[in-house]
Amino acid sequence: MMEKSHARTPQRKIMNETSEDLDQNHISQISKHTAQFAEIWKTEFVQTNTWAGEMACAKVPLDELHVTEPFGPQGKERTLPALHPNRKEERCFLSYKPPPEDGTPALVEEFLENAQFISEDLEWLLALPHDKFWCQVVFDESLQICLDSYLRHAPRGLDPSGLSSSPAVADMQRNIHRSVFMVFLRMATHKESKENFITPAVFAEIIYNNYLFDIPKILDLCVLFGKGNSQLLHKMIENIFTQQPSYYGDLNETIPSISQVFDMILQKCGIQSEDTGTGQPLKLNGNKCQTAMTMPEEELADLVLYMCDTCTTIHSFLDIFPEACSTFKQHNFLNRLSSFYEMAVPDLEKAVKKRNFSKSLQEDMWRRMSHSRKKMVEIAHLLLQHTCLQPILEGTENTASCVDDLLQTFTAFLQEKRFLADYDEQFPIVDDISLLQQAFPHLDDTRTTYLLQGVESAWECVGKKRSFPSLANHSAGAKSKTGRDSAASQKEGAGVLGDSEELSGAEAMTHVPRKGENGAVCTVSAGELESLLSHIRELLPDLGEGFILACLEEYGYNTELVINNILEDKLSPSLDKLDRAMARLAKKELPSVLSTRSNVFDDDEFDVFNRDQLDMNRIWKGRRQGESVRATLDDKQHIEEQRARYQAYQIVVDEIPIENEPSRDRDDAFGMYDYDDEYDDTYDINQIGANDLDEEDELLNRRPFTTPQVLRTGKQTRENDEDEEEEDKNDAVKKDHFVQDPAVLRERAEARRAAMQSRKGYRPPASQVEGGPKGRGQTQETVLDRRRKEANKSRGANHSRRTMADRKRNKGMIPS
């Protein structure tokens, strides 16, 4: 007998590696038993105990109910709350282990024995009455470990262990699968009947504080039980989020963790995205990061599996619970997804195709890559459908904003050529544009035309051919979309085995290309092309390589078809005209880029193309590590470098070389010139300011020379004083003041203005601003003149202050 043991595992996980649900047999079994859920509760939860009958009659919520039970060997009664740890049954639930992949008899027997214990324990749990069930769920840690282990390790649709060849293993797996789903369904129900129920507020605290449900568990539930039970699972999750809105906050915190998964995959593949910068400088001489082509085989397989599980989990959750789409949109998840698709998918697909794997591993990895591509495209469609398209169809108040958001999202997709082409292949954008034009007639035709042209350009860049023209026939695209949706709805209950058959759009490349295959392949590598040439020349040695290459290109590199048409003389007319001995054209070798490039940094100290060794101490990215501001300021090396240059300016040479003949003495090579300190009075006679537009009484002549009073004789002093007194008497009226009277200046300016206006024939209207005495009323002319002056008084104001100041300075009135 196997011993029941278990280990405590964390309840709240960051991100589970989840993928598709179980196969069609599992889903059909769940659907059958789900219909019997109500009957099971009615028949199994009714007990014959007297205390249960009293509880039923009371109609009291479980959180307020108290129960009287016998206790101890003497059978004394005690009263306890209905939810109490002492009422829990002592039972140890085992952890779940997945079925063995290789089918070893010993491992199969061990799995069946362990699974039998788990199945019996869960059936016993479901048969408990309402209060006993909740006591066991809340206070039994081994039960939560058991349920957690199943959600983490249960086989997904693409896992090999999910397709067991043993009927006994398959039956046991179905039983456990059904029991686990029934337990979670009962845990998410706060009211089983009129007698058995829990207060909604208390129910919300119980499931949240005891981690009965969290976001990773809900994601796993959607993956494992989604198809075939989508409506029931939607009601279950909706009830959880409705009763406890705190789960919306947990979901809001989980989405950045999902984005970190994409960043981690890009980092493992050696791709640096816009959002993965760590802010630390990168070492140029550090080890080169590995890529998808160089990483170990097991690591690449795990990376593809991780990406497949993540994409499948998100798609299942959004498909079953569309209310979460708005939360994902708030985190700009759609643009992040399209960018990841454009950067990661091509590198991973190239690695899966080109690297040498075993056939089974390569097929499994390619199937997961195609599945991931399909799910990422469908995730984008779900987000657009529930956040933009559905509100537009419902005609909500924010229809205009939804239309604008949808067009902006499609415009952002134009940069991601590969993602846009795959999205348009599964969900034609032209149909959405046609829908917008019907719902919103004022749509900008220029914007939509630009968008559709961008879609056509994306198809051309990717090199794919459209299955139907999007710009020519809108109705055809809508019809094809409708037919595709109806076909998808008919296959909703299908299992994972049918996914490979219904893959379309991004899944069109699910066929794994085999190396060396002579089928119709568009392009082949250089090695494969040489192999095809040698194969044909062994049978037909008279043919030239140029002719054989033309035949291979014509018939899609199918060697059998080429040989058959040559032998039966059924070549196309274009090939018949060619010379069968035509040699292979020599491939022109293009000159290397380094030999033809020209750059301003050629041959400098950091030119890695022309130098074998560089001074790595002078190369760093970002701020130097270990340097401080004090060390930078104390570094005076640049001063020492410039010292020699500035020392040359300290030498003053007063001797100018005039001759440098070898025959003369070196000491006489310099001639001495005395310093000429004679005052240059060339411009002293100029009349500074004489040509300015000044007044007549301003400085027009030089001031006459006057002998200083100290040097005058007695007679000359008296004569000069008498002359000065006469001049003062004669010129008393025209005294030249240092600062003239402003009133006089205004009068002169007014006279000049009037003279200028009279010459032009302009007569200004008479102004009557002064008017009559105050209090006696004013004439109409005075009122109009005052109003005109008030309106135009700011035209001149003080705006000429600088001009007038410059004018004063030029006259010498203000010391400069």
CORCORCOR-V798433 format. One line per field, one symbol per residue. ss: DSSP state (H for helix, E for strand, C for the rest). A space follows every 10 residues. Layout:
ss=???
//
This chain:
ss=CCCCCCCCCC CCCCCCCCCC CCCHHHHHHH HHHHCCHHHH HHHHCCCCCH HHHHHHHHCC CHHHCEEEEE ECCCCEEEEE ECCCHHHCCC CCCCCCCCCC CCCCHHHHHH HHHHHHHHHH HHHHHHCCCH HHHHHHHHHC HHHHHHHHHH HHHCCCCCCH HHCCCCHHHH HHHHHHHHHH HHHHHHHCCC ECCCCCECCH HHHHHHHHHC CCCCHHHHHH HHHHHCCCCH HHHHHHHHHH HHHCCHHHHH HHHHHHHHHH HHHHHHHHCC CCCCCCCCCC CCCCCCCCCC CCCCCCHHHH HHHHHHHHHH HHHHHHHHHH CHHHHHHHHH CCHHHHHHHH HHHHHHHHHH HHHHCCCCHH HHHHHHHHHH HHHHHHHHHH HHHHHHHHHH HHHHCCCCHH HHHHHHHHHH HHHCCCHHHH HHHHHHCCHH HHHHHHHHHC CCCCHHHHHH HHHHHHHHHH HHCCCCCCCC CCCHHHHHHH HHHHHHHHHH CCCCCHHHCC CCCCHHHHHC CCCCCCCCCC CCCCCHHHHH HHHHHHHHHC CCCCHHHHHH HHHHCCCCHH HHHHHHHCCC CCHHHHCCCC CCCCCCCCCC CCHHHHCCCC CCCCCCCCCC CCCCCHHHCC CCCCCCCCHH HHHHCCHHHH HHHHHHHHHH CCCCCEECCC CCCCCHHHHE ECCCCCCCCC CCCCCCCCCC CCCCCCCCCC CCCCCCCCHH HCCHHHHHHH HHHHHHHHHH CCCCCCCCCC CHHHHHHHHH HHHHHHHHHC CCCCCCCCCC CCCCCCCCCH HHHHHHHHHH HHCCCCCCCC HHHHHHHHHH HCCCCC
//
